[in-house]
Amino acid sequence: MNDTDDAFLQAKALEALTGIPEATWRWWAHIGSGPESFKMGRRRVWRRSVVLAWIAEQERRTARGEKVA
């Protein structure tokens, strides 16, 4: 893992990375769904490595026909 993989991303950056709307990332954080996030100061952030691992898990689960977030 390098520094890029462990970068802190805000919802707007996640929208650019995944195409999932910023509001969805914020909603998932609010209801405790999606990848783990936390507050850094006044901002909610996600570790890039955690998001990529979550996406890989979603891919694995949907390939097997399981329910995803």
mmJSON file of the N, C-alpha and C atoms, coordinates in Angstrom:
{"data_MODEL":{"atom_site":{
"group_PDB":["ATOM","ATOM","ATOM","ATOM","ATOM","ATOM","ATOM","ATOM","ATOM","ATOM","ATOM","ATOM","ATOM","ATOM","ATOM","ATOM","ATOM","ATOM","ATOM","ATOM","ATOM","ATOM","ATOM","ATOM","ATOM","ATOM","ATOM","ATOM","ATOM","ATOM","ATOM","ATOM","ATOM","ATOM","ATOM","ATOM","ATOM","ATOM","ATOM","ATOM","ATOM","ATOM","ATOM","ATOM","ATOM","ATOM","ATOM","ATOM","ATOM","ATOM","ATOM","ATOM","ATOM","ATOM","ATOM","ATOM","ATOM","ATOM","ATOM","ATOM","ATOM","ATOM","ATOM","ATOM","ATOM","ATOM","ATOM","ATOM","ATOM","ATOM","ATOM","ATOM","ATOM","ATOM","ATOM","ATOM","ATOM","ATOM","ATOM","ATOM","ATOM","ATOM","ATOM","ATOM","ATOM","ATOM","ATOM","ATOM","ATOM","ATOM","ATOM","ATOM","ATOM","ATOM","ATOM","ATOM","ATOM","ATOM","ATOM","ATOM","ATOM","ATOM","ATOM","ATOM","ATOM","ATOM","ATOM","ATOM","ATOM","ATOM","ATOM","ATOM","ATOM","ATOM","ATOM","ATOM","ATOM","ATOM","ATOM","ATOM","ATOM","ATOM","ATOM","ATOM","ATOM","ATOM","ATOM","ATOM","ATOM","ATOM","ATOM","ATOM","ATOM","ATOM","ATOM","ATOM","ATOM","ATOM","ATOM","ATOM","ATOM","ATOM","ATOM","ATOM","ATOM","ATOM","ATOM","ATOM","ATOM","ATOM","ATOM","ATOM","ATOM","ATOM","ATOM","ATOM","ATOM","ATOM","ATOM","ATOM","ATOM","ATOM","ATOM","ATOM","ATOM","ATOM","ATOM","ATOM","ATOM","ATOM","ATOM","ATOM","ATOM","ATOM","ATOM","ATOM","ATOM","ATOM","ATOM","ATOM","ATOM","ATOM","ATOM","ATOM","ATOM","ATOM","ATOM","ATOM","ATOM","ATOM","ATOM","ATOM","ATOM","ATOM","ATOM","ATOM","ATOM","ATOM","ATOM","ATOM","ATOM","ATOM","ATOM","ATOM","ATOM","ATOM","ATOM"],
"id":[1,2,3,4,5,6,7,8,9,10,11,12,13,14,15,16,17,18,19,20,21,22,23,24,25,26,27,28,29,30,31,32,33,34,35,36,37,38,39,40,41,42,43,44,45,46,47,48,49,50,51,52,53,54,55,56,57,58,59,60,61,62,63,64,65,66,67,68,69,70,71,72,73,74,75,76,77,78,79,80,81,82,83,84,85,86,87,88,89,90,91,92,93,94,95,96,97,98,99,100,101,102,103,104,105,106,107,108,109,110,111,112,113,114,115,116,117,118,119,120,121,122,123,124,125,126,127,128,129,130,131,132,133,134,135,136,137,138,139,140,141,142,143,144,145,146,147,148,149,150,151,152,153,154,155,156,157,158,159,160,161,162,163,164,165,166,167,168,169,170,171,172,173,174,175,176,177,178,179,180,181,182,183,184,185,186,187,188,189,190,191,192,193,194,195,196,197,198,199,200,201,202,203,204,205,206,207],
"type_symbol":["N","C","C","N","C","C","N","C","C","N","C","C","N","C","C","N","C","C","N","C","C","N","C","C","N","C","C","N","C","C","N","C","C","N","C","C","N","C","C","N","C","C","N","C","C","N","C","C","N","C","C","N","C","C","N","C","C","N","C","C","N","C","C","N","C","C","N","C","C","N","C","C","N","C","C","N","C","C","N","C","C","N","C","C","N","C","C","N","C","C","N","C","C","N","C","C","N","C","C","N","C","C","N","C","C","N","C","C","N","C","C","N","C","C","N","C","C","N","C","C","N","C","C","N","C","C","N","C","C","N","C","C","N","C","C","N","C","C","N","C","C","N","C","C","N","C","C","N","C","C","N","C","C","N","C","C","N","C","C","N","C","C","N","C","C","N","C","C","N","C","C","N","C","C","N","C","C","N","C","C","N","C","C","N","C","C","N","C","C","N","C","C","N","C","C","N","C","C","N","C","C","N","C","C","N","C","C"],
"label_atom_id":["N","CA","C","N","CA","C","N","CA","C","N","CA","C","N","CA","C","N","CA","C","N","CA","C","N","CA","C","N","CA","C","N","CA","C","N","CA","C","N","CA","C","N","CA","C","N","CA","C","N","CA","C","N","CA","C","N","CA","C","N","CA","C","N","CA","C","N","CA","C","N","CA","C","N","CA","C","N","CA","C","N","CA","C","N","CA","C","N","CA","C","N","CA","C","N","CA","C","N","CA","C","N","CA","C","N","CA","C","N","CA","C","N","CA","C","N","CA","C","N","CA","C","N","CA","C","N","CA","C","N","CA","C","N","CA","C","N","CA","C","N","CA","C","N","CA","C","N","CA","C","N","CA","C","N","CA","C","N","CA","C","N","CA","C","N","CA","C","N","CA","C","N","CA","C","N","CA","C","N","CA","C","N","CA","C","N","CA","C","N","CA","C","N","CA","C","N","CA","C","N","CA","C","N","CA","C","N","CA","C","N","CA","C","N","CA","C","N","CA","C","N","CA","C","N","CA","C","N","CA","C","N","CA","C","N","CA","C","N","CA","C"],
"label_alt_id":[null,null,null,null,null,null,null,null,null,null,null,null,null,null,null,null,null,null,null,null,null,null,null,null,null,null,null,null,null,null,null,null,null,null,null,null,null,null,null,null,null,null,null,null,null,null,null,null,null,null,null,null,null,null,null,null,null,null,null,null,null,null,null,null,null,null,null,null,null,null,null,null,null,null,null,null,null,null,null,null,null,null,null,null,null,null,null,null,null,null,null,null,null,null,null,null,null,null,null,null,null,null,null,null,null,null,null,null,null,null,null,null,null,null,null,null,null,null,null,null,null,null,null,null,null,null,null,null,null,null,null,null,null,null,null,null,null,null,null,null,null,null,null,null,null,null,null,null,null,null,null,null,null,null,null,null,null,null,null,null,null,null,null,null,null,null,null,null,null,null,null,null,null,null,null,null,null,null,null,null,null,null,null,null,null,null,null,null,null,null,null,null,null,null,null,null,null,null,null,null,null,null,null,null,null,null,null],
"label_comp_id":["MET","MET","MET","ASN","ASN","ASN","ASP","ASP","ASP","THR","THR","THR","ASP","ASP","ASP","ASP","ASP","ASP","ALA","ALA","ALA","PHE","PHE","PHE","LEU","LEU","LEU","GLN","GLN","GLN","ALA","ALA","ALA","LYS","LYS","LYS","ALA","ALA","ALA","LEU","LEU","LEU","GLU","GLU","GLU","ALA","ALA","ALA","LEU","LEU","LEU","THR","THR","THR","GLY","GLY","GLY","ILE","ILE","ILE","PRO","PRO","PRO","GLU","GLU","GLU","ALA","ALA","ALA","THR","THR","THR","TRP","TRP","TRP","ARG","ARG","ARG","TRP","TRP","TRP","TRP","TRP","TRP","ALA","ALA","ALA","HIS","HIS","HIS","ILE","ILE","ILE","GLY","GLY","GLY","SER","SER","SER","GLY","GLY","GLY","PRO","PRO","PRO","GLU","GLU","GLU","SER","SER","SER","PHE","PHE","PHE","LYS","LYS","LYS","MET","MET","MET","GLY","GLY","GLY","ARG","ARG","ARG","ARG","ARG","ARG","ARG","ARG","ARG","VAL","VAL","VAL","TRP","TRP","TRP","ARG","ARG","ARG","ARG","ARG","ARG","SER","SER","SER","VAL","VAL","VAL","VAL","VAL","VAL","LEU","LEU","LEU","ALA","ALA","ALA","TRP","TRP","TRP","ILE","ILE","ILE","ALA","ALA","ALA","GLU","GLU","GLU","GLN","GLN","GLN","GLU","GLU","GLU","ARG","ARG","ARG","ARG","ARG","ARG","THR","THR","THR","ALA","ALA","ALA","ARG","ARG","ARG","GLY","GLY","GLY","GLU","GLU","GLU","LYS","LYS","LYS","VAL","VAL","VAL","ALA","ALA","ALA"],
"label_asym_id":["A","A","A","A","A","A","A","A","A","A","A","A","A","A","A","A","A","A","A","A","A","A","A","A","A","A","A","A","A","A","A","A","A","A","A","A","A","A","A","A","A","A","A","A","A","A","A","A","A","A","A","A","A","A","A","A","A","A","A","A","A","A","A","A","A","A","A","A","A","A","A","A","A","A","A","A","A","A","A","A","A","A","A","A","A","A","A","A","A","A","A","A","A","A","A","A","A","A","A","A","A","A","A","A","A","A","A","A","A","A","A","A","A","A","A","A","A","A","A","A","A","A","A","A","A","A","A","A","A","A","A","A","A","A","A","A","A","A","A","A","A","A","A","A","A","A","A","A","A","A","A","A","A","A","A","A","A","A","A","A","A","A","A","A","A","A","A","A","A","A","A","A","A","A","A","A","A","A","A","A","A","A","A","A","A","A","A","A","A","A","A","A","A","A","A","A","A","A","A","A","A","A","A","A","A","A","A"],
"label_entity_id":["1","1","1","1","1","1","1","1","1","1","1","1","1","1","1","1","1","1","1","1","1","1","1","1","1","1","1","1","1","1","1","1","1","1","1","1","1","1","1","1","1","1","1","1","1","1","1","1","1","1","1","1","1","1","1","1","1","1","1","1","1","1","1","1","1","1","1","1","1","1","1","1","1","1","1","1","1","1","1","1","1","1","1","1","1","1","1","1","1","1","1","1","1","1","1","1","1","1","1","1","1","1","1","1","1","1","1","1","1","1","1","1","1","1","1","1","1","1","1","1","1","1","1","1","1","1","1","1","1","1","1","1","1","1","1","1","1","1","1","1","1","1","1","1","1","1","1","1","1","1","1","1","1","1","1","1","1","1","1","1","1","1","1","1","1","1","1","1","1","1","1","1","1","1","1","1","1","1","1","1","1","1","1","1","1","1","1","1","1","1","1","1","1","1","1","1","1","1","1","1","1","1","1","1","1","1","1"],
"label_seq_id":[1,1,1,2,2,2,3,3,3,4,4,4,5,5,5,6,6,6,7,7,7,8,8,8,9,9,9,10,10,10,11,11,11,12,12,12,13,13,13,14,14,14,15,15,15,16,16,16,17,17,17,18,18,18,19,19,19,20,20,20,21,21,21,22,22,22,23,23,23,24,24,24,25,25,25,26,26,26,27,27,27,28,28,28,29,29,29,30,30,30,31,31,31,32,32,32,33,33,33,34,34,34,35,35,35,36,36,36,37,37,37,38,38,38,39,39,39,40,40,40,41,41,41,42,42,42,43,43,43,44,44,44,45,45,45,46,46,46,47,47,47,48,48,48,49,49,49,50,50,50,51,51,51,52,52,52,53,53,53,54,54,54,55,55,55,56,56,56,57,57,57,58,58,58,59,59,59,60,60,60,61,61,61,62,62,62,63,63,63,64,64,64,65,65,65,66,66,66,67,67,67,68,68,68,69,69,69],
"pdbx_PDB_ins_code":[null,null,null,null,null,null,null,null,null,null,null,null,null,null,null,null,null,null,null,null,null,null,null,null,null,null,null,null,null,null,null,null,null,null,null,null,null,null,null,null,null,null,null,null,null,null,null,null,null,null,null,null,null,null,null,null,null,null,null,null,null,null,null,null,null,null,null,null,null,null,null,null,null,null,null,null,null,null,null,null,null,null,null,null,null,null,null,null,null,null,null,null,null,null,null,null,null,null,null,null,null,null,null,null,null,null,null,null,null,null,null,null,null,null,null,null,null,null,null,null,null,null,null,null,null,null,null,null,null,null,null,null,null,null,null,null,null,null,null,null,null,null,null,null,null,null,null,null,null,null,null,null,null,null,null,null,null,null,null,null,null,null,null,null,null,null,null,null,null,null,null,null,null,null,null,null,null,null,null,null,null,null,null,null,null,null,null,null,null,null,null,null,null,null,null,null,null,null,null,null,null,null,null,null,null,null,null],
"Cartn_x":[0.852,0.0,0.897,0.544,1.324,0.474,1.08,0.375,-0.89,-0.887,-2.06,-3.228,-2.948,-4.004,-4.622,-3.862,-4.35,-4.743,-4.944,-5.352,-6.743,-7.006,-8.329,-9.141,-10.319,-11.171,-12.477,-12.944,-14.258,-15.273,-16.54,-17.616,-17.517,-17.111,-16.996,-15.939,-14.81,-13.761,-14.24,-15.04,-15.58,-16.554,-17.312,-18.207,-17.394,-16.293,-15.437,-14.804,-14.448,-13.802,-14.768,-15.997,-16.918,-18.139,-18.491,-19.724,-20.954,-20.768,-21.863,-22.003,-23.202,-23.377,-22.872,-22.358,-21.866,-22.928,-24.173,-25.266,-25.455,-25.228,-25.357,-24.281,-23.053,-21.963,-22.294,-22.806,-23.161,-24.328,-25.318,-26.462,-25.996,-25.172,-24.662,-23.928,-23.123,-22.415,-23.42,-24.458,-25.48,-26.211,-26.518,-27.28,-26.388,-25.068,-24.15,-23.984,-24.209,-24.041,-22.788,-22.438,-21.274,-19.973,-18.871,-17.574,-17.428,-16.582,-16.347,-15.811,-16.351,-15.887,-15.765,-15.184,-15.051,-14.919,-15.09,-14.962,-13.514,-13.005,-11.684,-11.92,-11.905,-12.327,-13.816,-14.196,-15.612,-16.004,-15.053,-15.318,-15.391,-16.287,-16.37,-15.434,-14.601,-13.642,-13.682,-13.205,-13.078,-11.647,-11.047,-9.728,-9.903,-9.074,-9.161,-9.037,-8.123,-7.916,-9.166,-9.875,-11.102,-12.2,-12.304,-13.317,-13.044,-11.787,-11.453,-11.72,-11.432,-11.719,-13.226,-13.995,-15.45,-16.009,-15.488,-15.931,-15.626,-14.441,-14.073,-15.026,-15.409,-16.347,-17.728,-18.166,-19.452,-19.419,-18.31,-18.16,-18.222,-17.521,-17.509,-18.911,-19.598,-20.922,-21.954,-21.919,-22.91,-22.647,-21.403,-21.082,-21.676,-21.883,-22.455,-23.955,-24.527,-25.968,-26.408,-25.475,-25.823,-26.286,-26.967,-27.424,-26.242,-26.239,-25.185,-25.79,-24.918,-25.352,-25.996],
"Cartn_y":[-1.174,0.0,1.237,2.224,3.453,4.616,5.816,6.989,7.312,7.059,7.332,6.446,5.171,4.246,4.648,5.322,5.682,7.155,7.802,9.202,9.333,10.483,10.78,11.473,10.952,11.505,12.005,13.129,13.64,13.141,13.356,12.826,13.294,14.529,15.053,14.279,13.958,13.174,11.75,11.21,9.863,9.837,10.909,10.994,10.963,11.71,11.723,10.354,9.665,8.356,7.266,7.296,6.174,6.472,7.738,8.088,8.035,7.614,7.591,9.013,9.599,10.989,11.272,12.486,12.952,12.777,13.1,12.982,11.54,10.587,9.175,8.794,9.239,8.949,9.515,10.744,11.376,10.639,10.223,9.489,8.164,7.428,6.153,6.352,7.395,7.666,7.945,8.691,9.05,7.819,6.869,5.686,4.499,4.686,3.61,2.54,2.903,1.971,2.363,1.558,1.877,1.671,2.127,1.941,2.832,2.403,3.143,4.54,5.518,6.903,7.471,8.656,9.298,10.799,11.526,12.973,13.355,14.245,14.83,16.336,16.833,18.21,18.304,19.194,19.358,18.566,17.875,17.167,15.66,15.031,13.566,13.099,12.102,11.572,10.049,9.504,8.066,7.802,6.733,6.325,5.683,6.072,5.529,4.011,3.496,2.044,1.326,1.914,1.313,1.326,2.43,2.53,1.504,1.378,0.413,-1.02,-1.32,-2.657,-2.897,-1.878,-1.993,-2.236,-1.511,-1.704,-3.126,-3.626,-4.998,-6.003,-5.745,-6.628,-6.577,-5.383,-5.258,-6.05,-5.958,-6.697,-8.204,-8.662,-10.086,-10.569,-9.801,-10.213,-10.205,-9.2,-9.149,-10.216,-10.602,-11.678,-12.999,-13.115,-14.327,-14.191,-13.062,-12.864,-12.433,-11.975,-11.537,-10.08,-9.679,-8.304,-7.412,-6.178,-5.225,-3.941,-3.074,-1.803,-0.881],
"Cartn_z":[0.0,0.0,0.0,-0.835,-0.858,-0.362,-0.351,0.174,-0.615,-1.921,-2.743,-2.334,-2.034,-1.62,-0.292,0.553,1.878,1.981,0.842,0.841,1.46,2.05,2.591,1.503,1.223,0.173,0.758,0.252,0.612,-0.408,-0.13,-0.968,-2.421,-2.637,-4.005,-4.788,-4.16,-4.817,-5.08,-4.172,-4.374,-5.543,-5.715,-6.871,-8.163,-8.206,-9.397,-9.637,-8.566,-8.667,-9.112,-8.597,-8.794,-9.66,-9.785,-10.482,-9.582,-8.334,-7.354,-6.798,-6.835,-6.418,-4.993,-4.832,-3.533,-2.455,-2.777,-1.798,-1.336,-2.22,-1.847,-0.846,-1.075,-0.126,1.25,1.253,2.532,3.208,2.423,2.978,3.559,2.808,3.313,4.638,4.751,6.003,7.12,6.804,7.794,8.336,7.455,7.884,8.252,8.161,8.541,7.478,6.229,5.119,4.331,3.334,2.508,3.261,2.68,3.326,4.563,5.469,6.715,6.42,7.141,7.033,8.441,8.53,9.834,9.644,10.739,10.707,10.969,10.122,10.319,10.407,11.627,11.82,11.546,10.636,10.29,9.053,8.464,7.21,7.397,6.653,6.612,5.519,5.835,4.869,4.849,3.752,3.55,3.126,3.632,3.15,1.781,0.835,-0.523,-0.504,0.304,0.367,0.867,1.818,2.353,1.289,0.559,-0.499,-1.597,-2.017,-3.07,-2.617,-1.357,-0.821,-0.778,-0.4,-0.365,-1.766,-2.758,-4.14,-4.598,-4.284,-4.654,-4.005,-2.762,-2.063,-2.724,-3.128,-3.822,-5.128,-5.829,-7.089,-6.843,-5.827,-5.502,-5.138,-4.296,-3.831,-4.953,-5.807,-6.886,-7.934,-8.107,-9.049,-8.566,-7.255,-6.668,-6.434,-6.816,-6.671,-5.29,-4.458,-3.105,-3.119,-2.051,-1.887,-1.499,-2.007,-1.666,-1.129,-0.632,-0.043,-1.046],
"occupancy":[1.0,1.0,1.0,1.0,1.0,1.0,1.0,1.0,1.0,1.0,1.0,1.0,1.0,1.0,1.0,1.0,1.0,1.0,1.0,1.0,1.0,1.0,1.0,1.0,1.0,1.0,1.0,1.0,1.0,1.0,1.0,1.0,1.0,1.0,1.0,1.0,1.0,1.0,1.0,1.0,1.0,1.0,1.0,1.0,1.0,1.0,1.0,1.0,1.0,1.0,1.0,1.0,1.0,1.0,1.0,1.0,1.0,1.0,1.0,1.0,1.0,1.0,1.0,1.0,1.0,1.0,1.0,1.0,1.0,1.0,1.0,1.0,1.0,1.0,1.0,1.0,1.0,1.0,1.0,1.0,1.0,1.0,1.0,1.0,1.0,1.0,1.0,1.0,1.0,1.0,1.0,1.0,1.0,1.0,1.0,1.0,1.0,1.0,1.0,1.0,1.0,1.0,1.0,1.0,1.0,1.0,1.0,1.0,1.0,1.0,1.0,1.0,1.0,1.0,1.0,1.0,1.0,1.0,1.0,1.0,1.0,1.0,1.0,1.0,1.0,1.0,1.0,1.0,1.0,1.0,1.0,1.0,1.0,1.0,1.0,1.0,1.0,1.0,1.0,1.0,1.0,1.0,1.0,1.0,1.0,1.0,1.0,1.0,1.0,1.0,1.0,1.0,1.0,1.0,1.0,1.0,1.0,1.0,1.0,1.0,1.0,1.0,1.0,1.0,1.0,1.0,1.0,1.0,1.0,1.0,1.0,1.0,1.0,1.0,1.0,1.0,1.0,1.0,1.0,1.0,1.0,1.0,1.0,1.0,1.0,1.0,1.0,1.0,1.0,1.0,1.0,1.0,1.0,1.0,1.0,1.0,1.0,1.0,1.0,1.0,1.0,1.0,1.0,1.0,1.0,1.0,1.0],
"B_iso_or_equiv":[0.0,0.0,0.0,0.0,0.0,0.0,0.0,0.0,0.0,0.0,0.0,0.0,0.0,0.0,0.0,0.0,0.0,0.0,0.0,0.0,0.0,0.0,0.0,0.0,0.0,0.0,0.0,0.0,0.0,0.0,0.0,0.0,0.0,0.0,0.0,0.0,0.0,0.0,0.0,0.0,0.0,0.0,0.0,0.0,0.0,0.0,0.0,0.0,0.0,0.0,0.0,0.0,0.0,0.0,0.0,0.0,0.0,0.0,0.0,0.0,0.0,0.0,0.0,0.0,0.0,0.0,0.0,0.0,0.0,0.0,0.0,0.0,0.0,0.0,0.0,0.0,0.0,0.0,0.0,0.0,0.0,0.0,0.0,0.0,0.0,0.0,0.0,0.0,0.0,0.0,0.0,0.0,0.0,0.0,0.0,0.0,0.0,0.0,0.0,0.0,0.0,0.0,0.0,0.0,0.0,0.0,0.0,0.0,0.0,0.0,0.0,0.0,0.0,0.0,0.0,0.0,0.0,0.0,0.0,0.0,0.0,0.0,0.0,0.0,0.0,0.0,0.0,0.0,0.0,0.0,0.0,0.0,0.0,0.0,0.0,0.0,0.0,0.0,0.0,0.0,0.0,0.0,0.0,0.0,0.0,0.0,0.0,0.0,0.0,0.0,0.0,0.0,0.0,0.0,0.0,0.0,0.0,0.0,0.0,0.0,0.0,0.0,0.0,0.0,0.0,0.0,0.0,0.0,0.0,0.0,0.0,0.0,0.0,0.0,0.0,0.0,0.0,0.0,0.0,0.0,0.0,0.0,0.0,0.0,0.0,0.0,0.0,0.0,0.0,0.0,0.0,0.0,0.0,0.0,0.0,0.0,0.0,0.0,0.0,0.0,0.0,0.0,0.0,0.0,0.0,0.0,0.0],
"pdbx_formal_charge":[null,null,null,null,null,null,null,null,null,null,null,null,null,null,null,null,null,null,null,null,null,null,null,null,null,null,null,null,null,null,null,null,null,null,null,null,null,null,null,null,null,null,null,null,null,null,null,null,null,null,null,null,null,null,null,null,null,null,null,null,null,null,null,null,null,null,null,null,null,null,null,null,null,null,null,null,null,null,null,null,null,null,null,null,null,null,null,null,null,null,null,null,null,null,null,null,null,null,null,null,null,null,null,null,null,null,null,null,null,null,null,null,null,null,null,null,null,null,null,null,null,null,null,null,null,null,null,null,null,null,null,null,null,null,null,null,null,null,null,null,null,null,null,null,null,null,null,null,null,null,null,null,null,null,null,null,null,null,null,null,null,null,null,null,null,null,null,null,null,null,null,null,null,null,null,null,null,null,null,null,null,null,null,null,null,null,null,null,null,null,null,null,null,null,null,null,null,null,null,null,null,null,null,null,null,null,null],
"auth_seq_id":[1,1,1,2,2,2,3,3,3,4,4,4,5,5,5,6,6,6,7,7,7,8,8,8,9,9,9,10,10,10,11,11,11,12,12,12,13,13,13,14,14,14,15,15,15,16,16,16,17,17,17,18,18,18,19,19,19,20,20,20,21,21,21,22,22,22,23,23,23,24,24,24,25,25,25,26,26,26,27,27,27,28,28,28,29,29,29,30,30,30,31,31,31,32,32,32,33,33,33,34,34,34,35,35,35,36,36,36,37,37,37,38,38,38,39,39,39,40,40,40,41,41,41,42,42,42,43,43,43,44,44,44,45,45,45,46,46,46,47,47,47,48,48,48,49,49,49,50,50,50,51,51,51,52,52,52,53,53,53,54,54,54,55,55,55,56,56,56,57,57,57,58,58,58,59,59,59,60,60,60,61,61,61,62,62,62,63,63,63,64,64,64,65,65,65,66,66,66,67,67,67,68,68,68,69,69,69],
"auth_comp_id":["MET","MET","MET","ASN","ASN","ASN","ASP","ASP","ASP","THR","THR","THR","ASP","ASP","ASP","ASP","ASP","ASP","ALA","ALA","ALA","PHE","PHE","PHE","LEU","LEU","LEU","GLN","GLN","GLN","ALA","ALA","ALA","LYS","LYS","LYS","ALA","ALA","ALA","LEU","LEU","LEU","GLU","GLU","GLU","ALA","ALA","ALA","LEU","LEU","LEU","THR","THR","THR","GLY","GLY","GLY","ILE","ILE","ILE","PRO","PRO","PRO","GLU","GLU","GLU","ALA","ALA","ALA","THR","THR","THR","TRP","TRP","TRP","ARG","ARG","ARG","TRP","TRP","TRP","TRP","TRP","TRP","ALA","ALA","ALA","HIS","HIS","HIS","ILE","ILE","ILE","GLY","GLY","GLY","SER","SER","SER","GLY","GLY","GLY","PRO","PRO","PRO","GLU","GLU","GLU","SER","SER","SER","PHE","PHE","PHE","LYS","LYS","LYS","MET","MET","MET","GLY","GLY","GLY","ARG","ARG","ARG","ARG","ARG","ARG","ARG","ARG","ARG","VAL","VAL","VAL","TRP","TRP","TRP","ARG","ARG","ARG","ARG","ARG","ARG","SER","SER","SER","VAL","VAL","VAL","VAL","VAL","VAL","LEU","LEU","LEU","ALA","ALA","ALA","TRP","TRP","TRP","ILE","ILE","ILE","ALA","ALA","ALA","GLU","GLU","GLU","GLN","GLN","GLN","GLU","GLU","GLU","ARG","ARG","ARG","ARG","ARG","ARG","THR","THR","THR","ALA","ALA","ALA","ARG","ARG","ARG","GLY","GLY","GLY","GLU","GLU","GLU","LYS","LYS","LYS","VAL","VAL","VAL","ALA","ALA","ALA"],
"auth_asym_id":["A","A","A","A","A","A","A","A","A","A","A","A","A","A","A","A","A","A","A","A","A","A","A","A","A","A","A","A","A","A","A","A","A","A","A","A","A","A","A","A","A","A","A","A","A","A","A","A","A","A","A","A","A","A","A","A","A","A","A","A","A","A","A","A","A","A","A","A","A","A","A","A","A","A","A","A","A","A","A","A","A","A","A","A","A","A","A","A","A","A","A","A","A","A","A","A","A","A","A","A","A","A","A","A","A","A","A","A","A","A","A","A","A","A","A","A","A","A","A","A","A","A","A","A","A","A","A","A","A","A","A","A","A","A","A","A","A","A","A","A","A","A","A","A","A","A","A","A","A","A","A","A","A","A","A","A","A","A","A","A","A","A","A","A","A","A","A","A","A","A","A","A","A","A","A","A","A","A","A","A","A","A","A","A","A","A","A","A","A","A","A","A","A","A","A","A","A","A","A","A","A","A","A","A","A","A","A"],
"auth_atom_id":["N","CA","C","N","CA","C","N","CA","C","N","CA","C","N","CA","C","N","CA","C","N","CA","C","N","CA","C","N","CA","C","N","CA","C","N","CA","C","N","CA","C","N","CA","C","N","CA","C","N","CA","C","N","CA","C","N","CA","C","N","CA","C","N","CA","C","N","CA","C","N","CA","C","N","CA","C","N","CA","C","N","CA","C","N","CA","C","N","CA","C","N","CA","C","N","CA","C","N","CA","C","N","CA","C","N","CA","C","N","CA","C","N","CA","C","N","CA","C","N","CA","C","N","CA","C","N","CA","C","N","CA","C","N","CA","C","N","CA","C","N","CA","C","N","CA","C","N","CA","C","N","CA","C","N","CA","C","N","CA","C","N","CA","C","N","CA","C","N","CA","C","N","CA","C","N","CA","C","N","CA","C","N","CA","C","N","CA","C","N","CA","C","N","CA","C","N","CA","C","N","CA","C","N","CA","C","N","CA","C","N","CA","C","N","CA","C","N","CA","C","N","CA","C","N","CA","C","N","CA","C","N","CA","C","N","CA","C","N","CA","C"],
"pdbx_PDB_model_num":[1,1,1,1,1,1,1,1,1,1,1,1,1,1,1,1,1,1,1,1,1,1,1,1,1,1,1,1,1,1,1,1,1,1,1,1,1,1,1,1,1,1,1,1,1,1,1,1,1,1,1,1,1,1,1,1,1,1,1,1,1,1,1,1,1,1,1,1,1,1,1,1,1,1,1,1,1,1,1,1,1,1,1,1,1,1,1,1,1,1,1,1,1,1,1,1,1,1,1,1,1,1,1,1,1,1,1,1,1,1,1,1,1,1,1,1,1,1,1,1,1,1,1,1,1,1,1,1,1,1,1,1,1,1,1,1,1,1,1,1,1,1,1,1,1,1,1,1,1,1,1,1,1,1,1,1,1,1,1,1,1,1,1,1,1,1,1,1,1,1,1,1,1,1,1,1,1,1,1,1,1,1,1,1,1,1,1,1,1,1,1,1,1,1,1,1,1,1,1,1,1,1,1,1,1,1,1]
}}}
